[in-house]
């Protein structure tokens, strides 16, 4: 006999995978997460086609150059994903308000890369 584990979300939705179940519950708790937009270094929108799959959001989160957080609810939702994804340290350290933020690598006085940071993008 083969043993199968079923994970059940708070609303009764069933999943075969624990991570998919946790992501589903996170989106249910923080729907404002879908308001956040990500852009590449050329300013092109990095679309998330399927919010049902956590790894699509994770890939965009890990590879963006700009992030736009339109509301305080969206900011709170993003910070709440830290336990789930393990947000990049620079994002947790620098992104503290709504708006558009640019990721960059900081350079020390000798011209060497020494840290990652986010800077607030100028409002258009």
Helices and strands as residue ranges (DSSP letters): E 7-8, E 14-15, H 18-29, G 31-35, E 37-39, H 54-63, E 66-69, H 72-80, H 82-85, H 89-94, E 99-107, E 113-120
